[in-house]
Amino acid sequence: MNRRESNSATTAPTLADIEAAAARIAGYVHRTPVLTSHRLDEWCTATLAFKCENLQKVGAFKARGASNAVLGLDDAAASRGVATHSSGNHGAALAMAAQRRGIPAHIVMPANAPAVKKAAVESYGAFIIECEPTLVAREETLVRVVSETGAEVVHPYDDARVIAGQGTVALELLEQVPELDVVVVPVGGGGLLAGVATAVKALKPSVEVVAAEPAGADDAFRSFGLGERQPQTNPQTIADGLRTSLGELNFPIIQRCVDTIVTVEEESIVKAMRLQWTRLKTVVEPSGAVSFAALLEHPERFRDRRVGVVISGGNVDLDHLPW
């Protein structure tokens, strides 16, 4: 382990941690492509580079953080298995990483999680424990599961190992598109945003980091503006992966490394999702479309700039599309 690399799940990761994560997970996750579209460039009057984490293993960036956490466990901890709560993508990612290491995974999921995401978790042989669709219920159920199994908790976003893994998105993006002016990242719990922002500001501090969040689940926007973490109460958005509360470990990283947070309406999310399906010819879930929705709803901020747009995931229930 690099001497500067943190070995704690509760210490903010550094660039060294993110680079170590990249080395650790190489061969276990995809180096995802960057897609472009002249038509969307013209539409937004900007030069866009879409980082396609919807084409990542398990269909989301979550494969990175989960793999980093599981592969970094010592044998004694790994033998007890891993556990988490998740609306879907992190659960599937942790289940996949656990299966590859040959250890059990226990995934607490809200009863209203999309069927396609429950099916993905089950496909990797994980144990699903359903709970009421509230953060309190998820956390209380996870405590019970851990007490019964002794499993190692890998939090979906409030975990330095996970944040470091998610930060590898930025390492790849900056290699693939070196000349960027701004990177736009969706924010829910903040693990992806914290990891990407840490890497971007360490490698290219002149690049602006903009977070995008649904207006109906705007705790990160409110927290950022007020300088104090605000609760997520009754989130109302089709972007189910962004209904979570901003992580305690992530917030100070976001305060330090993120330039601004903007919100987007539901109509913009659906419009962005449709455009990405039709113009990029790639499947994007509502949460993954939020970053592009920010360009559609706030065009003046990005006009004539080179913009990296992180598509965070592509897991959708094809029987319940939002159009």
N, C-alpha and C positions, 0 to 999 in steps of 0.2 A: 504493500500500500504506500502510495506517495505520502511523504511525511506531512504535507500540508492538507492531505485529504481527510475530511471529517469521517469518523466512524460512528457518529451518533445520528439517530433518527430525529433528534430535536435541535440540532445545530444547523444554522443556515448554511447551505452548500456554497462552495466557491467554484470558480472556473476549474480549479484542479479536480474537484469532485465530479464536475460534469465531464471533463475529459477522461477521467478514470471510468466513469459510467459508460462512456462511448466505447472504450476498449473492452469493458466487461461484457457488454451486450452485443458486440459485433458478432455476427453469425447467428444470433438469436432473433433479431428483428430486421426488418427491411430498411434499406436506405431509400426512402420514398422519393418519388420524382417531383419535379417542379413543372407545372403546366402553365401555358400562356394562351392568350386569346386576343388577337388584334381587335376583334369586335368589342370585347369587354373593355379593352384599353380605350377605344374610341368612346364607348358609353360613359366611362368614368373620367375621361381626359387625364389618364395617368397610365404609367407602365406597370402592369401587374404581374407578379410571380406567385402562383398558388402552390404552397407547400402541402402536398397531398397526403396527410396522415390518415385520410379515409382509406388509403390503399395500404396502410400498415397492417401487420398481423392483428387479428381480432377486429380489424376495421377501425382502429382508433389509436391515437398517440399513447394511450394508456399502456400499451405493450412495453414501452420503453421503461417507464418508472417501475412497473411491477417486476419486469425482468431484472432490473438493476437491484431491487430490494431482495428478491428471492435468490439470485445468484450470489449475492454478497453475504448471505447467512452462513454462519459456521455450521458444521454437521450436526452438532447437538441441538441447536435451535431449529434447524431445518427438519430434523426428525420428528418434531412435535407438530409440524404443519404450519400453515398460515391462515389468517382469518381477516376479514374486512367487512365493511358495509358498502354497498354500491347500488346505484340505480341500473347498472348494467355493464358499461364498458370496462371500468376498472375491475369489476368482478370477473369478467371474462378474461381479462389480461392476467390477473393473478392466478386464476384457475389454469390458464395455459402455461404460465411459468412454473407453477407447482407441478403440473403433470410432466413437464419436461425434466424436472428435477426428481420426480418420483416421490413426491410428498403430498399429503392431503391438503385440501383447501376448503375452508368453510366460509360461505358467502351469505351475509345477511342482505336481503333484498326487500324493498317495499312491495306490498301486495299489488300495487298498480304499475309496477315496472313493465315496460313494453315486452310483449311475449317473445319477440325476436331476440331480445337481450337475455331473457331467462333461458331460452333455448341455447343460446351461445354458451352461457355459463355451464349448463348441464352437459353440453357436448364435450367439455374438457374433464368430465368426471368429478366436478366439485359437488359439495353438499350445499344445497340452498336452504336457508332458513328464512321464511317470510315473516314480515312484521308490518305494523301499521305504517302508512306513508308519511311519517314525520321524522325529523332529525332526532328528536328525543327517543322515539321508539327504536330507531336504527342503532343509536349508541347504546341504549340499555340492553338490547338484544345481543349486541356484539360483546358486551361485558359478560353476559351470561354464557355465551358460547366459549369465550376464552377461558372462563373459570372452569368449564366442563372439560375442555380439550387441552389446555395449556399451549394453544397455538400462538405463534408470533403475530401480533397485529401489524398489518401493513395498511396504514391509513390511505384512503384514495387520493388525498392531496396534501394533508398536513404532516408530511414525513419527508425529511431531508433526502433520504435515499430515492424516494419517488420524484421529488423536485429535481434532483440531479439527473435522473434518467430522462425526465421530460425536457430538460435543458439541451439534450443532444439534438433536438429538433433544430435549434438555432445554430449549432455547430455545422450541421449539414447545409442548412439554408444559406449561411454566409459563405460557405465554400462553393455552393452551386450558383449563387447570385451575389458576387462580391460587392457590387455597386448598388446598394440599397440606401434609400433615404429614410424609410420608415418600415416598421414591422407591425402588423395588426394581429392581435391574438384574442380569442374569446376567453372570457373569465367566468368561472363558476366558483369552485373552491379555491382556485388560484394556483394550483400546482404547476400547470403548464405555463401560465403567465410568469410566475416567479422564476421558473427555470430558464425560460427563454430570455426574460429581461436580464437575469444575472449574466448569462453568456453574452448577450448582445452588448451590454454596457461594458463588460470586461474586454471584449475584443474590438468593438467599434463604438465607442461612447457617443460619437456624433449621430448615430442612427437613432431616430425617435421610436420609442415603444408606445404603442397605443393599444389599450385594452377595449374590447367591445362586450357589452352586456345587455341582455334583454331589459327593456324598461319595466317589465312586470316582475323582475327578479333582480333589483338594482342595489343590493346591499354593498357590493364592491364600489359602485359609483358613489353611494352615500358615505361609505367609510373613508374613501379617498378624499372626498371634499371636506369632511368634518375632521379628519385626522385621528379618528378613533373608530375601531371596528363596530359596525352596526349589525343588529340581528337580521337574519333573513326571515321574514314573516309572511306566510301564505303566498309563496311565489306563484305567479300566474303566467306561464309561458309554454309554448310548444317545445321549447328547447329544454328537454327533460334533463339533459346532462348538466345544465347550468342553474338548477334550482337549489343547489347546495349553498351553505353558508361559507363565507370567506374564511380560509384557514388562519389560525392564530400565528403559526410560523411564517406563513406566506405574507401576511399583511405588512410587516416592516420591510420585507424585501421589495414588495410592490411600491411602498412609499418611497424607497430609496432609488429604485431602478426604472419605474414606469413614469412616462411623461404625462399621460392623461388617460382618463377613462371616459368613454362615450356610451350612451345607451341607444338602443334601436327598438322600434315598434315591431309588433308581430307581423304586420303586413310586409315590412322590409325583409324580415327573416324568410318568409315564404317566397317573396320575389327573388331574393338572392339564391335560395335553394333551387328554384326553377331555372334560373339563368345558368347556374353551374351544371345542372343536369343537362340542359339543352345545348349550351355553348362549349362547356369543357368536356361533355360526354362522360361525366363521372358522377357516381352516386354520393350525395352529401346529405347528412342528417341535419335537422334544424339547428342543433348546437354547433355543428361544423360550419353552417352558413352564416353565423352571426358576425364573423369577422368581415366577410364580404358585404353583409348588410350595412356595416358601418360606412363603407365607401359609398353605397347607394344613398344613404340617408344624410351623410355629412360630406358631400363631394368637395366643398371648398377647402377642407382640411388637406385633401390629398391631391388636388389638381396639379398636374405637371410634375409629379414626383414619382420616384421608383419605389413601388410598394410591395413588400413581401406579405402575403395574405395566408395565414395558417388555417387550413381546413382541418379541424380537429378530429372528425370522425365521419363515418358513412353507414352507420347501422340504423336502418329504418324498417318499420313494419310496412311492407308493400300493400297490405290490405287496409291501411289507415293513413294514407298520404294526406297532407294538409291542403290538397286542391281537388 
